[in-house]
Amino acid sequence: MGDDFINRYSKINNKNKREIVLLKARPCKWGKCTFCDYIYDNEIDEEKIDKINLEVLKNVTGEYGVLEVIDSASVFDLTQKTLEEIKRVVEDKNIKKLFFEAHWIYRNRLDEIREFFNVPIIFKTGIETFDNDFREEVLKKGADFKDYREVKKYFDSPCVMVGIKGQTKEMIDRDMEIIKKFPHATVNIFMNNSTNIKRDEELVEWFVKKYKYLEDDPNVDILFEITDFGVG
């Protein structure tokens, strides 16, 4: 769609049925995560962003009454025109619930989005791991909380990542315990990309065996492949 070959619209038909769109955004305000090459989808030309996004949003049917909007930054990095079009689609297609993602740096601004859309919103945030040292020293995530309860104060759904070299089984076990304390969570299994952060195959194999049951947990979305949501 647009000028690229990325699939930007899909339907999630398993546990939490919803439509999902992957939109283009302005550059990520944080942009320092060592594992992320997703920011190459960022764009500074707002006209180009809107042209692609408005085309993608035409796919939304509203059949599940739930829409997830993701982009390579945060919901706050979408253009005003794109936000207005999402709002129009929400009203037009009778969307009753939205999923958005925002970086920790935006935690005090989430109500702006709630007020703008005026429908229930599940706010996701990329935590990657609740191990503070690994998250900040290795992954450079820029989420400087010390306790998961701080995250819970703002966000409904942490996104965590497993299978990175340097992670330990203990670290992952603890993360899997913590995500149960949230109403929703997303677990991504790390895939090698153009960054220097590498996947630990043995750890992935162990995790898939031990935590396969999460596939049936209605409160957890688990992505064994980065494109499991059908976009990307």
N, C-alpha and C positions, 0 to 999 in steps of 0.2 A: 504494500500500500504506500501511497505517497511516492517518495523517491528511493525507497529502500525495500529490502526483501524480508523485513521482519514481519512476522504475523502479529497483528495488533488487536485482534478481537477473538474471543473464544467463549465457550460456555463450560462451566464446571458442573458436571452432571452427577457427581457422587454425593458426598455427605452434605455439604453446605451448598446447595444449588444456587448458582449465581452466574451472571454474565460478567466478563472481565475485559477491560480494555487497557492496553499498554500505550500511553500517550507520550508525546515528546514534551520535554520541559527545558526551561532555561538552565544554565549551568548550576550544578549542585552547590549549595552555599557552603557545605563542608568540604567535600571533594578530596579528602586526604586518606580515605580508607585504603589500606595496602592491598586488599584482596579484590578490589572492585575495578573492572574495566567497563562496567555498565554505563559509566558517565560519558562514554564516547557517543551515546545516543543523545546527549545534551546538544542544544542548539541556541545560538544567540539571535538568529533572524526570526523575530516574532511572527512575521507574516508566514514564513515557512512552517513554523510550529503550528499555527492556527489552521493552515491549509490541510496539513496532515491530520490534526486532531479532529477537526470538524467532519472530515471524511470518515474517520474511524468511528466516531460517535453515531453516524448514520446507521451503523449495524445494530445498535441496541434496540431490542424489541420490548423489553420490560416483562418478558414472559414469567420470570421468577419473582419479580418485584424487588430484586436485589442486584446491585451493581457494584463491582469492585473496580476502582481506578488506580492504576499504578503508573509510575514513570521512573525515569532514571535519576530522580532527585526526590523532592518532597511535594506534597500537594501544593505547598506554598510557592513552589517554583514553576507552577503552571501559569500561563498568561491569564489576564483578566477575561479576555474574550473566550478562552477555552473554559474557564470556570463558569462563565455565564451560559455557555452552550451545554455544559454538563447539567447545570440547574434547569435549563429549558427541557432537556431530555428527561430529567427526574420528574418534572411536573407533567410533561407530555405523555410519558410512558408509565406513569403511576408507580414510580420506584418508591418502595417503602423503607429501604435500608441501603446504606452505602458503606463501602469499605474504602478507607484512604490510608496512605502511609505518610508519616512525617518523621524527620530526624529529631533526635533528642533536643537539638538547639531550638526547636520550635514549640517545646512542650507548654510554654505559657501562652501560646496563641491559638490553641486548638478550638477554643470557643468561637473565634472569628468564623471558622469554617462551619461549625455547628449552626451558628446563627444565620449564615448565608444560605445554607441548604434547607435548614428547618425540617430535616428528617433524621431518624436515629443513625448515628455513625459509629462504626467500629474503627477505632484508630489503631493502626499497626505501627510498630517502630522496629527498626533493625538494631537488635541488641548484640546478635551473633553469639555471645556467651556472657553468662553472669560472673565469670571469672574476671575480676577487675583488671588484673595485670595483663592477662592474655589479650583481653579486649582492647586495652589502651596502649600497651607497650608493643604488641605484635601487630594487631589489626588496625591500630590508630583510629578507632571508631569515633572518638570525640563525644562519648556519652559518659560523663564523669560522675555518675551516681555511685554510691557505695553499697546500697542495699536494694534488693528487688522491689521492696515496698515503695521506694521512691518512684520507680517506673510505673507501678500499679496505680499510683496516685493520678497519673496523667493518661496512660495508655491502656487499651483493652487487650491488645494482642502483641506479644513480643515475637519477633522473628529471630530464630537462632540457627546457627550453622554448625554442622558437624562434619568430621572427617578431614580436618586440616592438620598438616604436620606440626607437631608441637602441642596439640591438644592431647589430653589423656582420657582414659576411660572414666576415671573418677570425676573429671571436669564435666564430661558429657552426662554421666549419671546424675550429677548435681543439677545440671541445666534441665534435665528431663523431669526432675522432682519439682523444680521451681515453676516450670511452665504450667504445671497442674493447678497452680494457685491463681492462674488467670482464666477469665472466661473463654479465651480463645488463644491459640498460638500457631505459628507456622514454623516448621522445621525444614531447613534446606540442607541437602547433602552437597558438600562443596564439589564443584567441577573445576578441573584445571582450566585456566584462562591465560590471558597474556601477561598477568602479573607474576611476581616472584613467589607468591604464596602457593604452596603445593598441597595436593590431596594426599592423604594417607590411606592407601588402599586397604591395609589390614584393619585399620580403625573403622573404615566404612563397612567392611565385611562383618566385623563384630557388631556394629551398630544395627545393621539391617537385620541380623539374626535376632538380636536381643529385643529390638524395638519395633519389629514388624507389626505387632498388634496395634500400634498407633494408627495404622491405616483404617482401623475400625472405630477409632475414638472420634466422636462427633465434634469435639472441641479442638481437634488438632488437624491442621492441613500439613501433610508431609509430602515433600517434593523429592523423589528419588533422582529425578533429572531436573535441570533448571527450567525446562520447558513443559513440565508436567501440568502446568495450568493452561497449556495450549497457546501461550503467547511467548514471544521472544525469538 
